[in-house]
Amino acid sequence: MDDAKRGATWGETRLNRRKVLRWALLHAGALVGGTLFFSWSAVAVAAALLAVTMCLGVSVGFHRGLIHRSFQTSRAVEAVLAVLGTLAGLGGILGMSRMHHLRDYHQNQPACPPSFGYEGGFLQAMAYALFYDYHAPDPSVYPPVDPRVAGRPLFLALERTGLWLQVPLALALYVLGGPAFVAWGLFVRLALTQDGFWAIHYVSHVSGEQPYELPGAAEQGRNTGWLAVLSMGESWHNTHHAYPSSAQMGIGWRQPDPGFWAVRALERLGLVWDVQTVAALPLRKGARLTPSLSPRQARRALVHRRAHPATAR
């Protein structure tokens, strides 16, 4: 495909210098502040905020909740989860939803634009994710953002606020622990979140087991077990591709899924309900067990299908 046809069919990516500057300043602050104001209590605060914003905010609130509607909850709980997700520093729910739909659409086509594929390797994938904007030739082909999300005044406000939402958090951190809490709870955490989120996203598409496949799709998710805890269970990405409406991504005790544990905890508290799981859902349309599974993988898949008969449909 020549460049003209590729641009007309796939659209184009353009370097966003504001994103480059923001990333540079953020990482400079993390490097300098994290070094000058190191303390174990500050590291603990950063770890706690990282877990809360990425697990409850992004994995549970944004991805499993507002994007895939894998459970039901009240507007108040949605609001709290959306604020936590925005505090992760990856953007608001509207932007995250649009990016999710773009990637899902292109990765399930026979050919995928470089900005949404991984053939160019880690550095290219990270550069596209962190520094470039995608401009689609025909936005109407992509699924729209859920109207329940797109029309919500709070979500629109969070989208406009962006990283400015970190300011009141920074003030609270300064009152509680001084410069060390700000350096680690804000700058180091945000740097780790931005780089780590996209790094895990890349790895979970190129490394790990693939018990399910989507024939004709340019990209296939992988189950990358060693990243399961760090990714809040999101690295069971092949299972997620096969069961996108499931709040559960890891199956059984051998596949830890902190995000699903959090959903179950909220369910026990009565804060969420109608939780969708792999056992209650059929495979995604067009998905199937990978024909080239190893004997061990085939046995595991057979056990899984017997334990969860809905997946055999």
N, C-alpha and C positions, 0 to 999 in steps of 0.2 A: 504494500500500500504506500503510495507516494505521500509526501508531506501535505499537499493540498487536500487530497481525499481523506487522509487521516484527520486533519483539522476539521473538515466538514462533518465527518462521521462521529469522531470522538470528542471534539472540542479541543481546547488548549489549556496549558498551565502557564501561569505568569508568576515570576518571582515577586513576592510581597516584601519590600524592603522594611516596612514597619514590623513585620513578623521577625525578620532577621535582627533588627535593632532590639526589639523586645526580648528575644531569646538571648542575645549577647548580654544585655544589661542584667537580666535575671540570673544568668549563670555567673557573671562577674560578681554580683551580690552574694550568690551562694558560695563561691570560692573564697572571696575575701572575708565575708561575714562569718561563714562557717569555720574558717581557720582562726580568725581573731577572737571569736566569742564561743569557742567550743566548751561545752559542758555536757555531762551525761544526762542531766535533767532536761536540757534543751533537746538532745537527741530523742529522749523519750517522748517529749511533747510533739516533736515532728513525726515520730512513728505513729503516735496515737491519732494525730490529725490526718495523716496519710491513710491509715486504716479506715477511719470514719468516712472521710470524703470519698475515697475510692471504692470502698465496699458498699456502704449504705447510699452514698450519693450517686456515683457513676454506675457501678455494677447493678445494684438493686434498683435505685430510683430511676436513673436515666435508661439503662439498657433493658433490663428485664421488665421494668414497670411501664414507663411512659412510651418507650419505643415498641416493645413487643407485647405489652399488655398481658403478661404471663400470670398476673394476679390482679385482683381488684382491691381497691382501698378507698379511703375517703379523700376529699379534696384537701383537707388539712394535712394529712400524712403526705400526700403528693407534694404539697407546698414545702414541707420540711425537707423531704428528700431532694427536691429540686434545688433548694438553697444549698444543701450540703454538696450536691453534685456540681453546682456552679463554683463553689469554694475550692473544688479540686483544681481549678485553673485551666481547664481544657475548653472552656466555652459554655454557653448556655444550652438548654435542652433543644431549642429550635435549630441552632447550628449543628449540634450533635446529631439530631434526627436527619437533617438534610444530608450530612456527610455519610451517615449510615445507609440511607437509601441510595445515594450515588454509588457507593462502593458495592452494595449488595446487587444493584442492577448490573453494573459493568462486570463484576466478578462472576456473574452467572450467565454471561454471554459467551459465545464461542471464542471470541478474542477480547482482550482486555487492554485498555490504555496503560501506558507505562506508569502513570500516576496512581493507578489502582492495582497494578500487578507487582510482582516481586522478582521478575527475571533479571532485573538490573542489579540485584544485590542489596545488601543492607544499607549502605550509604545513600544510594539513590532513593530507596524507599523512605528513609528517614528525612532526606532533604525535601521530597515531595510532601510528606506529611506535615513537616514543621514550617517550611518557608514558602510554599507555593499555594496559589489559589487556582481552583479549577473553574473554567468558564465553559459551560455546556452550550452546544449549538442549538439544542431544542430541549429546554427544561421540562416541557410538557410530557416527555416520555417517562419521567421519574415519578414514583409514587409521591403524592403530596404529604406534607407533615399532617399528622392527625389533627383535625379541626379542634378537638378537645385540648390540644396542646397549643396550636398556632393562635387560637383566639383567646387564650387565658391572659388577662392583664399582668398577673404576677410573672409569668414566664417571659412575656415581652419586656417587662422591666428588668428582669435578670439578664436577658440577652443584651440589653443596652448597657447595663452596668458593667458586665464583664469583670476584668481584673480589679476595677475600683471597689468591688465587693470585699477585696482583701484588706482595704484600709481600716474599717472598724475592727476586723480581726487582728490586724497588726497593733492597733491601739490597745486592745485587750491583752494581747501577748506581752506588750511592753509593760503594762501595769503589773502583770503577774510575774514576769521574769526578766524584764529589762531587755537590752540589746540581744542577748543570747537567744531568748525565746523568739524574737523577731527574725533573727538571722536564720535559725534552724526551722522554726515553725512556719516561716513564710518563704524565704528565698530558697533554702535547700530543698524544702518539701516541694515547691512548685517546679524547680528544676528536675528533680527526680520524677515527679508526676508526668511532666511533658515528655521527657526522653523515655522513661520507663514504659509509659502507656503504648507508645508507637513501637518501641522495640519488642515488647511482648506481642503486639499485634502482628509484627513482621514474622517473628519466630513461629507463632502458632499457625502460620500459613505455609511454612517451608520445612518444618522439622517435627517429627513425631508420627504416631500411628494414624492410619486412615481407614477405620473400619467401615465407613460409609463413603459413597461417592455420588456426585451429581453429574451424570453423563452429559457431555457437551458444555460444561461450565469451565471457564478459563482458569479459575482459581478454586482450590479445594482446601477447606480448613483441616488442620491437624490436631490431634490430641497430644499436647506437650506436657507430660505429667510433672516434670521437674519445675515447671513454672506455675503449677496449680495454686499454691498458697499465695505467692506474690501477686498473681493476677486475679485473686479473689474467685478462682474457679473458671475464669473466662478462657483460660488456655485449653480447656476441653472443647476446642473450637470446632472440631469435626462433628462432635455430637450436637453442638449448637447449630451448625449448618443443616444437620439432618432433622433437628427438632427445634426450629427457631422460636416457636411459641411456648417452649418449656422454660419454667423458672429454674429447672434443674439442668445442670450441664455435666457435672460429674456423677457417675452412676456407681453406687456402692461405696463401701468404706475404703476401697483401694484408690478411689478417685476423689480426693478431698475437694470440696466446693464451698469455700467460706461464704460466697454470695448467697448460695442456696440455704446454708445454715442460718444466715441472717434473715432470709425470707421466712423460714420455718419459725424462727424466734418471734418475728413480728406476727406471724399467724397465731402462735400460742398466746400472745398478748391481745389478740382480737383486733389488731390493727390492719391486717390484710386477710383476704379470704379468696376462695375459688382459685387456689394455687394450681397452676398447670404443671404436670410432671411428664417425664418420658413415658411412664407406664400408662398414662391416660391419653396419649396422642399417637396418631399414625405418623409414619415417616413423611417428610416433606414431599410434595408431589415431584416425581422424577428421581428421587433419591433411591439408592439401593445399597445392599451390602457389597463391599468391594470384592470382585471376583478373585483377585490375586492375594487374598488374605493368607497369611501363614497358618499352618495347622493350629498353632496355639491361639492365634487371633480368631480363627474360625470357631474353635471350641468355645472361646469366651463369648463370641457373638451369638452362638447357638444357645448357650445358657441364658444370655440376656433376652433373646427372643422368647424362650420358654417362660422366663420369669415375667416378661412384659408382652403378652400376646397382642396388644394393640399395635406394636411395632411391625408385626408381620403383615399388616394390611397392604 
